[in-house]
Amino acid sequence: MHHRIPTAIVLPLIAALLGACAPGAPEAGVTPTSASAKPSVTSDPFAYCAAVGTIDAPDARYNGAAMPEVIVERMIQGGFVSADAPPQIQQNAVWRCMDGQVVVCHFGANLPCEERADTSMVPTKEMQEYCAANPDSDVIPAVATGRSTVYEWRCTDGNPQVVRQVVQVDVQGYLADYWYLVPAP
């Protein structure tokens, strides 16, 4: 004689057993460590970058100042910003992590620090309009090309043309020439 166990009991039991056998599932009675449960949080940008590797902007694992004083000090030491500049000028920068290290871009003269590099060789409408008005211009200004292009552009017989690549692109897609490695203290 067979006894049927109700489905309402069997299905949750099977689910519990399968969950306990899943890869990475904690053993019965074992509490996950804080490292596996939640990434550690730090206010040190160098420790943060060493832990996260590569990221476009600090996330919840970083809880320090938006522009840490140690990075400002390193920019002054590296000559990227003047020690005599007002604090709001010194802090007018952004940082991110690349390969476990801190890199910084100071906005300076309208640098496109937070924009991805534009590697397109297709002229924009603005470039075409500029060349229509200036058919043999040796340079198409940034107002027409955009500040994130990696190319120098010119007009030839009213048509935009790439002259040469003038800015490199880093592994995260940013304009590498504007980002500087910040040595750890």
Backbone as JSON Lines, residues from 0, in Angstrom:
{"i":0,"aa":"M","n":[0.84,-1.15,0.0],"ca":[0.0,0.0,0.0],"c":[0.89,1.23,0.0]}
{"i":1,"aa":"H","n":[0.65,2.16,-0.95],"ca":[1.41,3.4,-1.08],"c":[0.68,4.54,-0.4]}
{"i":2,"aa":"H","n":[1.47,5.37,0.28],"ca":[0.92,6.58,0.88],"c":[1.42,7.76,0.07]}
{"i":3,"aa":"R","n":[0.53,8.63,-0.25],"ca":[0.92,9.84,-1.0],"c":[1.19,10.97,-0.01]}
{"i":4,"aa":"I","n":[2.34,11.6,-0.2],"ca":[2.67,12.77,0.6],"c":[2.12,13.97,-0.16]}
{"i":5,"aa":"P","n":[1.4,14.84,0.49],"ca":[0.8,15.99,-0.19],"c":[1.86,16.86,-0.89]}
{"i":6,"aa":"T","n":[1.49,17.34,-2.07],"ca":[2.37,18.19,-2.87],"c":[2.81,19.42,-2.09]}
{"i":7,"aa":"A","n":[1.94,19.97,-1.26],"ca":[2.25,21.17,-0.48],"c":[3.42,20.93,0.47]}
{"i":8,"aa":"I","n":[3.71,19.68,0.8],"ca":[4.83,19.36,1.68],"c":[6.06,18.99,0.85]}
{"i":9,"aa":"V","n":[5.86,18.24,-0.25],"ca":[6.97,17.74,-1.05],"c":[7.72,18.86,-1.77]}
{"i":10,"aa":"L","n":[7.01,19.77,-2.43],"ca":[7.66,20.8,-3.23],"c":[8.54,21.72,-2.38]}
{"i":11,"aa":"P","n":[8.08,22.25,-1.25],"ca":[8.99,23.07,-0.44],"c":[10.19,22.28,0.07]}
{"i":12,"aa":"L","n":[10.01,20.99,0.39],"ca":[11.1,20.16,0.87],"c":[12.15,19.98,-0.23]}
{"i":13,"aa":"I","n":[11.71,19.72,-1.45],"ca":[12.64,19.56,-2.58],"c":[13.39,20.87,-2.83]}
{"i":14,"aa":"A","n":[12.66,21.99,-2.8],"ca":[13.29,23.29,-3.03],"c":[14.34,23.58,-1.97]}
{"i":15,"aa":"A","n":[14.06,23.25,-0.73],"ca":[15.01,23.48,0.35],"c":[16.25,22.61,0.17]}
{"i":16,"aa":"L","n":[16.05,21.36,-0.22],"ca":[17.17,20.46,-0.42],"c":[18.03,20.89,-1.61]}
{"i":17,"aa":"L","n":[17.4,21.31,-2.69],"ca":[18.15,21.76,-3.86],"c":[18.91,23.05,-3.55]}
{"i":18,"aa":"G","n":[18.29,23.96,-2.82],"ca":[18.95,25.21,-2.45],"c":[20.17,24.95,-1.58]}
{"i":19,"aa":"A","n":[20.09,23.98,-0.7],"ca":[21.21,23.66,0.18],"c":[22.36,23.03,-0.58]}
{"i":20,"aa":"C","n":[22.05,22.42,-1.73],"ca":[23.1,21.76,-2.52],"c":[23.65,22.66,-3.63]}
{"i":21,"aa":"A","n":[23.08,23.85,-3.77],"ca":[23.51,24.74,-4.85],"c":[24.95,25.2,-4.62]}
{"i":22,"aa":"P","n":[25.71,25.39,-5.72],"ca":[27.08,25.88,-5.57],"c":[27.08,27.23,-4.85]}
{"i":23,"aa":"G","n":[27.97,27.37,-3.9],"ca":[28.08,28.61,-3.16],"c":[27.09,28.75,-2.02]}
{"i":24,"aa":"A","n":[26.19,27.78,-1.87],"ca":[25.22,27.86,-0.78],"c":[25.94,27.55,0.53]}
{"i":25,"aa":"P","n":[25.61,28.29,1.59],"ca":[26.27,28.02,2.87],"c":[25.83,26.68,3.43]}
{"i":26,"aa":"E","n":[26.73,26.05,4.13],"ca":[26.39,24.81,4.79],"c":[25.43,25.11,5.92]}
{"i":27,"aa":"A","n":[24.63,24.13,6.3],"ca":[23.67,24.33,7.39],"c":[24.4,24.81,8.63]}
{"i":28,"aa":"G","n":[23.87,25.88,9.22],"ca":[24.44,26.4,10.44],"c":[25.63,27.33,10.24]}
{"i":29,"aa":"V","n":[26.07,27.54,8.99],"ca":[27.22,28.41,8.73],"c":[26.69,29.74,8.21]}
{"i":30,"aa":"T","n":[27.14,30.82,8.82],"ca":[26.74,32.16,8.39],"c":[27.76,32.67,7.39]}
{"i":31,"aa":"P","n":[27.29,33.23,6.26],"ca":[28.24,33.76,5.29],"c":[29.11,34.83,5.94]}
{"i":32,"aa":"T","n":[30.36,34.91,5.51],"ca":[31.25,35.93,6.04],"c":[30.84,37.29,5.51]}
{"i":33,"aa":"S","n":[31.27,38.33,6.19],"ca":[30.9,39.67,5.75],"c":[31.47,39.96,4.37]}
{"i":34,"aa":"A","n":[32.61,39.38,4.03],"ca":[33.2,39.61,2.71],"c":[32.33,39.05,1.6]}
{"i":35,"aa":"S","n":[31.72,37.9,1.83],"ca":[30.88,37.33,0.79],"c":[29.46,37.88,0.86]}
{"i":36,"aa":"A","n":[29.04,38.37,2.01],"ca":[27.69,38.89,2.14],"c":[27.61,40.32,1.62]}
{"i":37,"aa":"K","n":[28.6,41.14,1.91],"ca":[28.58,42.54,1.51],"c":[30.02,43.03,1.34]}
{"i":38,"aa":"P","n":[30.32,43.67,0.2],"ca":[31.67,44.19,0.03],"c":[31.99,45.21,1.12]}
{"i":39,"aa":"S","n":[33.26,45.26,1.5],"ca":[33.66,46.22,2.53],"c":[33.56,47.64,1.99]}
{"i":40,"aa":"V","n":[33.34,48.58,2.9],"ca":[33.19,49.98,2.55],"c":[34.4,50.72,3.09]}
{"i":41,"aa":"T","n":[34.91,51.67,2.29],"ca":[36.09,52.42,2.71],"c":[36.0,53.87,2.27]}
{"i":42,"aa":"S","n":[36.71,54.73,2.97],"ca":[36.81,56.13,2.57],"c":[38.18,56.42,1.95]}
{"i":43,"aa":"D","n":[39.02,55.4,1.82],"ca":[40.35,55.53,1.23],"c":[40.25,55.21,-0.27]}
{"i":44,"aa":"P","n":[40.44,56.21,-1.15],"ca":[40.29,55.94,-2.58],"c":[41.29,54.92,-3.12]}
{"i":45,"aa":"F","n":[42.48,54.84,-2.52],"ca":[43.49,53.91,-3.0],"c":[43.14,52.47,-2.62]}
{"i":46,"aa":"A","n":[42.67,52.28,-1.39],"ca":[42.21,50.95,-0.96],"c":[40.98,50.54,-1.76]}
{"i":47,"aa":"Y","n":[40.11,51.5,-2.01],"ca":[38.9,51.23,-2.79],"c":[39.25,50.74,-4.19]}
{"i":48,"aa":"C","n":[40.13,51.47,-4.88],"ca":[40.5,51.08,-6.24],"c":[41.24,49.74,-6.26]}
{"i":49,"aa":"A","n":[42.07,49.51,-5.27],"ca":[42.77,48.23,-5.19],"c":[41.77,47.09,-5.06]}
{"i":50,"aa":"A","n":[40.68,47.33,-4.36],"ca":[39.66,46.29,-4.15],"c":[38.75,46.1,-5.36]}
{"i":51,"aa":"V","n":[38.34,47.2,-6.01],"ca":[37.37,47.07,-7.1],"c":[38.0,46.88,-8.47]}
{"i":52,"aa":"G","n":[39.25,47.25,-8.62],"ca":[39.92,47.07,-9.91],"c":[39.64,48.21,-10.87]}
{"i":53,"aa":"T","n":[38.59,48.08,-11.66],"ca":[38.24,49.07,-12.67],"c":[36.77,49.43,-12.55]}
{"i":54,"aa":"I","n":[36.49,50.72,-12.43],"ca":[35.1,51.19,-12.33],"c":[35.07,52.65,-12.79]}
{"i":55,"aa":"D","n":[34.0,53.04,-13.44],"ca":[33.89,54.39,-14.01],"c":[33.71,55.48,-12.96]}
{"i":56,"aa":"A","n":[33.09,55.16,-11.85],"ca":[32.87,56.14,-10.78],"c":[32.68,55.37,-9.48]}
{"i":57,"aa":"P","n":[33.08,55.97,-8.37],"ca":[32.92,55.28,-7.09],"c":[31.46,54.88,-6.85]}
{"i":58,"aa":"D","n":[31.26,53.69,-6.29],"ca":[29.92,53.22,-5.98],"c":[29.73,53.19,-4.46]}
{"i":59,"aa":"A","n":[28.75,52.44,-3.99],"ca":[28.41,52.42,-2.56],"c":[29.52,51.85,-1.69]}
{"i":60,"aa":"R","n":[30.51,51.19,-2.28],"ca":[31.63,50.66,-1.49],"c":[32.62,51.75,-1.08]}
{"i":61,"aa":"Y","n":[32.45,52.94,-1.64],"ca":[33.28,54.08,-1.27],"c":[32.42,55.09,-0.52]}
{"i":62,"aa":"N","n":[32.84,55.48,0.67],"ca":[32.03,56.42,1.45],"c":[32.81,57.67,1.88]}
{"i":63,"aa":"G","n":[33.85,58.0,1.15],"ca":[34.66,59.18,1.48],"c":[34.18,60.41,0.73]}
{"i":64,"aa":"A","n":[34.98,61.45,0.78],"ca":[34.68,62.72,0.1],"c":[34.64,62.52,-1.41]}
{"i":65,"aa":"A","n":[33.81,63.3,-2.07],"ca":[33.71,63.2,-3.53],"c":[35.07,63.44,-4.17]}
{"i":66,"aa":"M","n":[35.79,64.44,-3.67],"ca":[37.16,64.68,-4.14],"c":[38.05,64.65,-2.9]}
{"i":67,"aa":"P","n":[38.63,63.48,-2.61],"ca":[39.46,63.34,-1.41],"c":[40.66,64.28,-1.41]}
{"i":68,"aa":"E","n":[40.98,64.79,-0.24],"ca":[42.1,65.72,-0.08],"c":[43.41,65.1,-0.55]}
{"i":69,"aa":"V","n":[43.59,63.8,-0.33],"ca":[44.83,63.15,-0.74],"c":[44.99,63.18,-2.26]}
{"i":70,"aa":"I","n":[43.91,63.12,-3.0],"ca":[43.99,63.21,-4.46],"c":[44.34,64.64,-4.87]}
{"i":71,"aa":"V","n":[43.72,65.63,-4.2],"ca":[44.05,67.03,-4.48],"c":[45.53,67.27,-4.21]}
{"i":72,"aa":"E","n":[46.03,66.77,-3.08],"ca":[47.46,66.92,-2.75],"c":[48.34,66.3,-3.83]}
{"i":73,"aa":"R","n":[47.95,65.14,-4.33],"ca":[48.74,64.46,-5.37],"c":[48.67,65.23,-6.69]}
{"i":74,"aa":"M","n":[47.52,65.87,-7.0],"ca":[47.43,66.68,-8.21],"c":[48.36,67.89,-8.11]}
{"i":75,"aa":"I","n":[48.43,68.5,-6.92],"ca":[49.34,69.64,-6.71],"c":[50.79,69.18,-6.87]}
{"i":76,"aa":"Q","n":[51.13,68.06,-6.22],"ca":[52.5,67.53,-6.32],"c":[52.87,67.19,-7.76]}
{"i":77,"aa":"G","n":[51.9,66.7,-8.53],"ca":[52.16,66.33,-9.92],"c":[52.12,67.5,-10.89]}
{"i":78,"aa":"G","n":[51.75,68.69,-10.39],"ca":[51.69,69.86,-11.26],"c":[50.43,69.95,-12.1]}
{"i":79,"aa":"F","n":[49.4,69.19,-11.78],"ca":[48.15,69.22,-12.55],"c":[47.27,70.38,-12.12]}
{"i":80,"aa":"V","n":[47.51,70.9,-10.91],"ca":[46.75,72.02,-10.39],"c":[47.68,72.82,-9.48]}
{"i":81,"aa":"S","n":[47.48,74.11,-9.45],"ca":[48.36,74.99,-8.67],"c":[48.04,74.94,-7.18]}
{"i":82,"aa":"A","n":[49.08,74.99,-6.38],"ca":[48.91,75.04,-4.92],"c":[48.28,76.36,-4.51]}
{"i":83,"aa":"D","n":[48.4,77.4,-5.34],"ca":[47.84,78.71,-5.05],"c":[46.38,78.85,-5.48]}
{"i":84,"aa":"A","n":[45.87,77.89,-6.22],"ca":[44.49,77.98,-6.7],"c":[43.51,77.84,-5.54]}
{"i":85,"aa":"P","n":[42.36,78.5,-5.64],"ca":[41.35,78.35,-4.59],"c":[40.88,76.88,-4.51]}
{"i":86,"aa":"P","n":[40.45,76.46,-3.33],"ca":[40.02,75.06,-3.16],"c":[38.98,74.59,-4.18]}
{"i":87,"aa":"Q","n":[38.03,75.46,-4.55],"ca":[37.01,75.04,-5.51],"c":[37.61,74.76,-6.89]}
{"i":88,"aa":"I","n":[38.71,75.42,-7.22],"ca":[39.41,75.13,-8.48],"c":[40.21,73.84,-8.33]}
{"i":89,"aa":"Q","n":[40.91,73.69,-7.22],"ca":[41.71,72.49,-6.98],"c":[40.83,71.24,-7.0]}
{"i":90,"aa":"Q","n":[39.62,71.34,-6.49],"ca":[38.73,70.17,-6.39],"c":[37.87,69.98,-7.63]}
{"i":91,"aa":"N","n":[38.04,70.79,-8.65],"ca":[37.24,70.69,-9.87],"c":[37.76,69.56,-10.75]}
{"i":92,"aa":"A","n":[37.6,68.34,-10.25],"ca":[38.13,67.15,-10.92],"c":[37.25,65.95,-10.6]}
{"i":93,"aa":"V","n":[37.48,64.88,-11.31],"ca":[36.81,63.61,-11.03],"c":[37.87,62.51,-11.01]}
{"i":94,"aa":"W","n":[37.56,61.45,-10.27],"ca":[38.48,60.32,-10.22],"c":[37.71,59.04,-10.44]}
{"i":95,"aa":"R","n":[38.44,58.01,-10.83],"ca":[37.88,56.69,-11.05],"c":[38.98,55.67,-10.85]}
{"i":96,"aa":"C","n":[38.63,54.41,-10.98],"ca":[39.62,53.34,-10.79],"c":[39.9,52.66,-12.12]}
{"i":97,"aa":"M","n":[41.18,52.44,-12.39],"ca":[41.58,51.73,-13.59],"c":[42.69,50.76,-13.21]}
{"i":98,"aa":"D","n":[42.43,49.49,-13.42],"ca":[43.4,48.44,-13.1],"c":[43.88,48.51,-11.65]}
{"i":99,"aa":"G","n":[42.96,48.82,-10.73],"ca":[43.28,48.85,-9.3],"c":[43.98,50.11,-8.84]}
{"i":100,"aa":"Q","n":[44.11,51.11,-9.73],"ca":[44.78,52.35,-9.36],"c":[43.85,53.54,-9.54]}
{"i":101,"aa":"V","n":[44.14,54.61,-8.82],"ca":[43.36,55.84,-8.92],"c":[43.87,56.66,-10.1]}
{"i":102,"aa":"V","n":[42.94,57.11,-10.95],"ca":[43.26,58.05,-12.02],"c":[42.35,59.26,-11.85]}
{"i":103,"aa":"V","n":[42.86,60.43,-12.25],"ca":[42.12,61.68,-12.03],"c":[42.14,62.53,-13.3]}
{"i":104,"aa":"C","n":[41.07,63.28,-13.5],"ca":[40.98,64.24,-14.6],"c":[40.52,65.56,-14.0]}
{"i":105,"aa":"H","n":[41.32,66.6,-14.2],"ca":[40.97,67.94,-13.73],"c":[40.3,68.65,-14.9]}
{"i":106,"aa":"F","n":[39.11,69.2,-14.66],"ca":[38.33,69.78,-15.75],"c":[39.05,70.92,-16.47]}
{"i":107,"aa":"G","n":[39.84,71.7,-15.78],"ca":[40.65,72.73,-16.43],"c":[39.89,73.51,-17.48]}
{"i":108,"aa":"A","n":[40.44,73.57,-18.68],"ca":[39.86,74.35,-19.78],"c":[38.81,73.54,-20.53]}
{"i":109,"aa":"N","n":[37.71,73.29,-19.88],"ca":[36.57,72.6,-20.51],"c":[36.9,71.2,-21.0]}
{"i":110,"aa":"L","n":[37.74,70.48,-20.29],"ca":[38.06,69.12,-20.7],"c":[36.85,68.21,-20.48]}
{"i":111,"aa":"P","n":[36.6,67.31,-21.42],"ca":[35.45,66.41,-21.31],"c":[35.79,65.17,-20.47]}
{"i":112,"aa":"C","n":[36.11,65.39,-19.2],"ca":[36.56,64.3,-18.33],"c":[35.57,63.14,-18.25]}
{"i":113,"aa":"E","n":[34.3,63.44,-18.18],"ca":[33.31,62.39,-17.94],"c":[32.68,61.84,-19.21]}
{"i":114,"aa":"E","n":[33.09,62.32,-20.36],"ca":[32.55,61.84,-21.64],"c":[33.41,60.71,-22.19]}
{"i":115,"aa":"R","n":[32.76,59.78,-22.86],"ca":[33.49,58.73,-23.57],"c":[34.1,59.35,-24.82]}
{"i":116,"aa":"A","n":[35.21,58.8,-25.24],"ca":[35.89,59.27,-26.44],"c":[35.02,59.03,-27.67]}
{"i":117,"aa":"D","n":[34.98,60.01,-28.55],"ca":[34.26,59.9,-29.81],"c":[35.27,59.47,-30.87]}
{"i":118,"aa":"T","n":[35.18,58.21,-31.28],"ca":[36.11,57.67,-32.27],"c":[35.5,57.59,-33.67]}
{"i":119,"aa":"S","n":[34.31,58.15,-33.82],"ca":[33.63,58.1,-35.11],"c":[34.36,58.95,-36.14]}
{"i":120,"aa":"M","n":[34.5,58.39,-37.34],"ca":[35.1,59.13,-38.45],"c":[34.01,59.66,-39.39]}
{"i":121,"aa":"V","n":[32.77,59.54,-38.95],"ca":[31.63,60.04,-39.74],"c":[31.36,61.48,-39.31]}
{"i":122,"aa":"P","n":[31.43,62.42,-40.24],"ca":[31.19,63.82,-39.89],"c":[29.78,64.04,-39.36]}
{"i":123,"aa":"T","n":[29.68,64.92,-38.36],"ca":[28.37,65.25,-37.8],"c":[27.72,66.34,-38.66]}
{"i":124,"aa":"K","n":[26.46,66.58,-38.39],"ca":[25.72,67.64,-39.08],"c":[26.41,69.0,-38.83]}
{"i":125,"aa":"E","n":[26.87,69.21,-37.59],"ca":[27.54,70.47,-37.25],"c":[28.83,70.65,-38.04]}
{"i":126,"aa":"M","n":[29.58,69.58,-38.24],"ca":[30.81,69.67,-39.04],"c":[30.48,69.98,-40.49]}
{"i":127,"aa":"Q","n":[29.46,69.34,-41.01],"ca":[29.06,69.58,-42.39],"c":[28.61,71.03,-42.59]}
{"i":128,"aa":"E","n":[27.86,71.55,-41.61],"ca":[27.41,72.94,-41.69],"c":[28.6,73.9,-41.61]}
{"i":129,"aa":"Y","n":[29.54,73.59,-40.73],"ca":[30.73,74.45,-40.61],"c":[31.51,74.46,-41.93]}
{"i":130,"aa":"C","n":[31.7,73.3,-42.53],"ca":[32.46,73.22,-43.78],"c":[31.7,73.84,-44.95]}
{"i":131,"aa":"A","n":[30.39,73.81,-44.91],"ca":[29.63,74.49,-45.96],"c":[29.87,75.99,-45.9]}
{"i":132,"aa":"A","n":[30.0,76.53,-44.68],"ca":[30.24,77.96,-44.5],"c":[31.73,78.31,-44.62]}
{"i":133,"aa":"N","n":[32.62,77.33,-44.38],"ca":[34.08,77.55,-44.41],"c":[34.72,76.42,-45.21]}
{"i":134,"aa":"P","n":[34.54,76.39,-46.52],"ca":[34.89,75.22,-47.34],"c":[36.34,74.77,-47.32]}
{"i":135,"aa":"D","n":[37.28,75.64,-47.0],"ca":[38.69,75.24,-47.0],"c":[39.38,75.55,-45.68]}
{"i":136,"aa":"S","n":[38.64,75.45,-44.6],"ca":[39.2,75.73,-43.28],"c":[40.19,74.63,-42.88]}
{"i":137,"aa":"D","n":[41.35,75.04,-42.37],"ca":[42.36,74.08,-41.93],"c":[41.96,73.34,-40.65]}
{"i":138,"aa":"V","n":[41.04,73.93,-39.89],"ca":[40.62,73.34,-38.62],"c":[39.12,73.51,-38.46]}
{"i":139,"aa":"I","n":[38.46,72.45,-38.0],"ca":[37.06,72.56,-37.6],"c":[37.08,72.71,-36.08]}
{"i":140,"aa":"P","n":[36.53,73.81,-35.54],"ca":[36.62,74.04,-34.09],"c":[35.77,73.07,-33.28]}
{"i":141,"aa":"A","n":[36.13,72.98,-32.0],"ca":[35.45,72.06,-31.08],"c":[33.96,72.33,-30.98]}
{"i":142,"aa":"V","n":[33.54,73.57,-31.21],"ca":[32.11,73.86,-31.16],"c":[31.36,73.04,-32.22]}
{"i":143,"aa":"A","n":[32.04,72.67,-33.29],"ca":[31.42,71.86,-34.35],"c":[31.75,70.37,-34.21]}
{"i":144,"aa":"T","n":[32.98,70.06,-33.77],"ca":[33.38,68.64,-33.68],"c":[32.93,67.99,-32.37]}
{"i":145,"aa":"G","n":[32.77,68.82,-31.35],"ca":[32.55,68.28,-30.01],"c":[33.91,68.13,-29.34]}
{"i":146,"aa":"R","n":[33.93,68.17,-28.03],"ca":[35.21,68.13,-27.3],"c":[35.73,66.71,-27.09]}
{"i":147,"aa":"S","n":[34.92,65.72,-27.38],"ca":[35.36,64.36,-27.09],"c":[35.89,63.61,-28.31]}
{"i":148,"aa":"T","n":[35.97,64.26,-29.47],"ca":[36.53,63.59,-30.64],"c":[38.02,63.31,-30.43]}
{"i":149,"aa":"V","n":[38.48,62.22,-30.96],"ca":[39.9,61.88,-30.86],"c":[40.67,62.39,-32.08]}
{"i":150,"aa":"Y","n":[39.95,63.01,-33.01],"ca":[40.57,63.42,-34.27],"c":[40.68,64.93,-34.42]}
{"i":151,"aa":"E","n":[41.65,65.33,-35.22],"ca":[41.72,66.69,-35.73],"c":[40.98,66.66,-37.07]}
{"i":152,"aa":"W","n":[40.08,67.62,-37.28],"ca":[39.27,67.67,-38.49],"c":[39.59,68.95,-39.27]}
{"i":153,"aa":"R","n":[39.38,68.91,-40.58],"ca":[39.52,70.07,-41.45],"c":[38.44,70.02,-42.52]}
{"i":154,"aa":"C","n":[38.31,71.11,-43.25],"ca":[37.37,71.16,-44.38],"c":[38.17,71.17,-45.68]}
{"i":155,"aa":"T","n":[37.78,70.32,-46.58],"ca":[38.4,70.28,-47.91],"c":[37.28,70.35,-48.93]}
{"i":156,"aa":"D","n":[37.27,71.42,-49.72],"ca":[36.22,71.63,-50.73],"c":[34.83,71.5,-50.11]}
{"i":157,"aa":"G","n":[34.68,72.0,-48.89],"ca":[33.37,72.01,-48.24],"c":[32.99,70.71,-47.54]}
{"i":158,"aa":"N","n":[33.93,69.76,-47.48],"ca":[33.64,68.47,-46.84],"c":[34.55,68.25,-45.63]}
{"i":159,"aa":"P","n":[33.97,67.8,-44.5],"ca":[34.79,67.5,-43.32],"c":[35.67,66.28,-43.57]}
{"i":160,"aa":"Q","n":[36.93,66.36,-43.15],"ca":[37.86,65.25,-43.29],"c":[38.72,65.12,-42.03]}
{"i":161,"aa":"V","n":[39.01,63.89,-41.7],"ca":[39.92,63.63,-40.59],"c":[41.33,63.92,-41.06]}
{"i":162,"aa":"V","n":[42.09,64.68,-40.24],"ca":[43.48,64.97,-40.55],"c":[44.35,63.89,-39.91]}
{"i":163,"aa":"R","n":[44.13,63.67,-38.59],"ca":[44.9,62.67,-37.86],"c":[44.28,62.47,-36.49]}
{"i":164,"aa":"Q","n":[44.64,61.38,-35.84],"ca":[44.21,61.15,-34.47],"c":[45.15,61.91,-33.54]}
{"i":165,"aa":"V","n":[44.58,62.68,-32.6],"ca":[45.4,63.51,-31.71],"c":[45.26,63.13,-30.24]}
{"i":166,"aa":"V","n":[44.29,62.31,-29.9],"ca":[44.06,61.9,-28.52],"c":[43.88,60.39,-28.49]}
{"i":167,"aa":"Q","n":[44.46,59.74,-27.49],"ca":[44.34,58.29,-27.33],"c":[43.13,57.95,-26.45]}
{"i":168,"aa":"V","n":[42.69,56.71,-26.54],"ca":[41.55,56.23,-25.78],"c":[42.04,55.18,-24.79]}
{"i":169,"aa":"D","n":[41.59,55.27,-23.53],"ca":[42.0,54.26,-22.55],"c":[41.07,53.05,-22.59]}
{"i":170,"aa":"V","n":[41.37,52.04,-21.79],"ca":[40.62,50.78,-21.83],"c":[39.16,50.94,-21.42]}
{"i":171,"aa":"Q","n":[38.84,52.02,-20.7],"ca":[37.46,52.26,-20.29],"c":[36.71,53.15,-21.29]}
{"i":172,"aa":"G","n":[37.4,53.57,-22.35],"ca":[36.75,54.36,-23.39],"c":[36.82,55.87,-23.18]}
{"i":173,"aa":"Y","n":[37.62,56.33,-22.22],"ca":[37.76,57.76,-21.98],"c":[38.97,58.31,-22.75]}
{"i":174,"aa":"L","n":[39.06,59.62,-22.84],"ca":[40.18,60.27,-23.51],"c":[41.4,60.16,-22.6]}
{"i":175,"aa":"A","n":[42.27,59.24,-22.89],"ca":[43.41,58.9,-22.03],"c":[44.34,60.08,-21.77]}
{"i":176,"aa":"D","n":[44.45,60.98,-22.71],"ca":[45.38,62.1,-22.57],"c":[45.0,63.06,-21.44]}
{"i":177,"aa":"Y","n":[43.77,62.98,-20.95],"ca":[43.3,63.89,-19.9],"c":[43.27,63.26,-18.52]}
{"i":178,"aa":"W","n":[43.54,61.97,-18.45],"ca":[43.5,61.24,-17.17],"c":[44.91,60.91,-16.72]}
{"i":179,"aa":"Y","n":[45.18,61.13,-15.42],"ca":[46.52,60.93,-14.88],"c":[46.5,59.95,-13.72]}
{"i":180,"aa":"L","n":[47.47,59.1,-13.68],"ca":[47.65,58.16,-12.58],"c":[48.0,58.95,-11.32]}
{"i":181,"aa":"V","n":[47.32,58.63,-10.23],"ca":[47.6,59.27,-8.94],"c":[48.35,58.25,-8.1]}
{"i":182,"aa":"P","n":[49.63,58.5,-7.83],"ca":[50.39,57.53,-7.04],"c":[49.84,57.44,-5.62]}
{"i":183,"aa":"A","n":[49.78,56.25,-5.1],"ca":[49.31,56.03,-3.72],"c":[50.32,56.66,-2.76]}
{"i":184,"aa":"P","n":[49.82,57.17,-1.62],"ca":[50.74,57.77,-0.64],"c":[51.67,56.73,-0.02]}
